[in-house]
């Protein structure tokens, strides 16, 4: 079954997730619920799926996640096109994700539903 490759999720890196939750809650009225990984917070009402994640490096920017049919195929395809793996395939209850870096050092995520 082919999917549309829509952007389906975004992540905002945070140095202090509690402070950023307060900021976005006050600014946009976003509501948060605990995610599956440590200090990860799902945004419940941002239009599309979104989350706050602990910052992994000082240069980290927000990451969009594109839905794909096969995460393994798209990791390979991206690498063949010159992308680098930033975070290799990870599994959570709903599916699999990976974070890549394009040929101009922009990060993007890919997501496969289970």
TASUL-V775221 format. One line per field, one symbol per residue. psi: psi as a letter, one per 40 degrees, with the letter a starting at -180 (. if undefined). burial: # if it has 9 or more other C-alpha atoms within 8 Angstrom, else .. Layout:
# TASUL-V775221
psi=???
burial=???
This chain:
# TASUL-V775221
psi=hiiefiheiihhihdhdddddddddddeeiiiihaeihfhhhhdfedihiihihheidehiihihhhidhddddddddddeeiihdhihihideaiiihihaeffhiiiihhi.
burial=......########..#..##..##....#.#..#...######....#######.......######..#..##..##...####..#.....########....######..
